[in-house]
């Protein structure tokens, strides 16, 4: 999995709002990549039973990383900006889900 490291608070403070939003977008892109990697490991576990535990560990680490990110940005007083990026990400994911839904919707 890819590791995303946020800059120090001092560097975040020196960034413009748009630069921070772009950073948050990069964070979400990394998160999506990691989710795909976890899915790939899950699929591979059908062939290799030993991967089951790895999938669980990856899921757990991914969730912990997200919680850490929320806590960090809250502590740095950037939670509102992060939530703006969260909303963008949510809407982008919603569009992807809707596209899949239309694709798999039974035809009458």
Secondary structure, 3 states (H helix, E strand, C coil): CCCCCCCCHHHHHHCCHHHHHHHHHHHHHHHHHHHHHHHHHHHHCCCCCCHHHHHHHHHHHHHHHHHHHHHHHHHCCCHHHHHHHHHHHHHHHHHHHHHHHHHHCCCC
